[in-house]
Amino acid sequence: MRPNPAKPNSRSEDRIRANVARVRERIAAAARRCGRAASEITLIAVTKYVGCEEIRAVLAAGCLDLGESRPQALWEKAPRLPGSVQWHLIGHLQRNKVRRTLPMVTSIDSVDSIRLAGAIDALGTDLPRPAPVLLEVNTSGDAAKHGFSADALQELLPQLAGYDHLDVRGLMTIAARQGGLPAAKENFSQLRQLRDRLRAQCPPGMRLDVLSMGMSHDLEVAIEEGATQVRVGSALFEGVR
Ligand SMILES: *Cc1c(COP(=O)(O)O)cnc(C)c1O
């Protein structure tokens, strides 16, 4: 019998299911160690490495929050997958791509400039409710990374709070590539401290409850530092293909 190319082989489906279970166990164990409830932490499956067939296996394993870093990839995949998927854009968004991206996503988790925030706000007038977003902070100071500096964000907060069509739910960061887990932990701690400072000065409607931080190799330290969303890609697709 020839393999059906439209269906992933059952071995990769099994593998993905086992990987999702293992990642959920890591989340639960990390939460337990620091006295948090695992239910406070959303697993966002980052699907940039795979196609729709592997994504369907992730959905079958009960993971409905998906993240893509490239808008074009999201445009391509979202229409081919169930409408129940909660898409998060987690990578850089150019302003000329906002109009097409906005209706497809649950949240833009990588708003990295005031100009992008303004562009989303301007188009948000067409939406039934303010556009949910996270503000990306460059906690590592890596020049190659997008995101606000902590100082800039503090200065821009009044302007961001004035955007009526933007629902700023929290902050997002990517840890430093160098320095291993101690450096990542420090970056995550900085993000939480920045959130606490901003919360003290932002209007009551802006609660900044969400902290999106932690990936395959550093999700445990992110949870210790207060992550409410972890973005996991490679650990979910290990051993597939
Ligand atoms: C790719 C990516 C991830 C997932 O990284 P893994 O190490 O594969 O888990 C998380 N966040 C962002 C912004 C990414 O681009």
The ligand as an SDF file (V2000), in Angstrom:
LIG
                    3D

 15 15  0  0  0  0  0  0  0  0999 V2000
   10.7020   29.6220   17.5300 C   0  0  0  0  0  0  0  0  0  0  0  0
   10.1940   30.4340   18.6430 C   0  0  0  0  0  0  0  0  0  0  0  0
    9.8450   29.8270   19.8570 C   0  0  0  0  0  0  0  0  0  0  0  0
    9.9860   28.3310   20.1130 C   0  0  0  0  0  0  0  0  0  0  0  0
   11.3170   28.0040   20.2960 O   0  0  0  0  0  0  0  0  0  0  0  0
   11.7600   26.4880   20.6310 P   0  0  0  0  0  0  0  0  0  0  0  0
   13.1300   26.6540   21.1830 O   0  0  0  0  0  0  0  0  0  0  0  0
   11.7160   25.7510   19.3550 O   0  0  0  0  0  0  0  0  0  0  0  0
   10.8160   25.9650   21.6390 O   0  0  0  0  0  0  0  0  0  0  0  0
    9.3510   30.6390   20.8610 C   0  0  0  0  0  0  0  0  0  0  0  0
    9.1940   31.9700   20.6990 N   0  0  0  0  0  0  0  0  0  0  0  0
    9.5200   32.5840   19.5460 C   0  0  0  0  0  0  0  0  0  0  0  0
    9.3390   34.0510   19.4320 C   0  0  0  0  0  0  0  0  0  0  0  0
   10.0330   31.8390   18.4840 C   0  0  0  0  0  0  0  0  0  0  0  0
   10.3610   32.4610   17.3380 O   0  0  0  0  0  0  0  0  0  0  0  0
  1  2  1  0
  2  3  1  0
  2 14  2  0
  3  4  1  0
  3 10  2  0
  4  5  1  0
  5  6  1  0
  6  7  2  0
  6  8  1  0
  6  9  1  0
 10 11  1  0
 11 12  2  0
 12 13  1  0
 12 14  1  0
 14 15  1  0
M  END
$$$$
